[in-house]
Amino acid sequence: MGFFMKVLNFGFGVASVVKDSVNRGKLEEVMNELVERGEMSREQAKQHIDSIMKKRAEDRQHVKEVIRSEVHYWKGGSESSVTKEEFDELSARLKAMEEKVQ
């Protein structure tokens, strides 16, 4: 894949995550212009459109998973909970400190 297509993929990928303005119709318009200028074949354009749309769906899913994970964490999910071993260690330290004070 050439530099131009990498830049185009990156731009559409970012735009699709940040704003829902990238749709198949707009993407087809851009690709049709490239075909008309002879910069790629119709088959290449179709493959790039499919690839970009697939990447867009994957990026959106990834963003959703990250958000879910963060919400779960901040709501006190298992990632932020104290393990049994940590609890037992803290209990033992507290007990030792109480004995010293008494």
N, C-alpha and C positions, 0 to 999 in steps of 0.2 A: 504494500500500500504506500502510495506516494505521500510526500509531506503535505500537499494540499488536502488530501483526503483525511489524513490524521488530524489536521487542524479543523477541518469541517466536522469530523466525528466528535472531536473534543468540544467544539462550540455547541453543537446540537446536544451533546450529552449534558453539558453544564446548563444550557437553557432549559432542557427538559426537566431537570431536577429543580431548578430555581423557579421556573415559570412554566405554566402549561401552554405556552404559546406555540410550541413546536408540535405540529401535527403532520400527518402523512401528506396532506394536500400541499402544505408549504414546502415540505421536503421534496416532493415530486416536482414542484415548480423549479426549485434550484437545480435538481438533477437534470430536468429536461433542458434547462439552459446550457448545462455542461455538455449534454449530448448534442444539442444543436451547434455548439461551438466546436464539436469534434474532440472534446477532451476525454470522452469515455463513450463506450457503447451502451445501447439500451440495456443489455444484460448486466453490464457492470453497474449501471445506475440502479437497476432493480435490486441487485445484490447489496449495494450500499444502503439503499432505503431499508431493506429488510434487516440488515445488520444494525443500523442506527435505531430502528424501532425496537428491536430486541434489546439492545443495550439500554435504551430508555426505560423499558419495562423492568430490566434488571436493576438499574440505578434507583428507580422509584421503590422497588421492593427492598433494596438495601437500606434506603433512607427510612422506610417504615420500620424495618427491624431495629435499626439503631435507636429510633425514637422509642419504640416499645421497650427496648432494653434499658434505656435511660429512665423512662417513667417507672419501670419495675424497680430499678435500683433506688430511685429517690423516694419511692413509696415504702421502702424498707424491705425489699425483696431479699432473697437468699444471699445475693452478693454482698449486702451490707449487714447481714446478721452475724452475730458472734457465734463461732463454732463451739461445740461442747468442750473441746480441749481448751480453747481460750477462756471459756467461762470457768472451767475447773481450775485453771492456772490463776485466774484473777481471784477466785474464791479462796484458794490456798494462800495467796499473798495477803489478802485482806485479813484472813484469820491469823496469820503470823503477825501482822501489824497490830491487831487487836490484843493479842497476847503480850506484846511488848509494852503496850500502853497500860495494861492492867497490872 
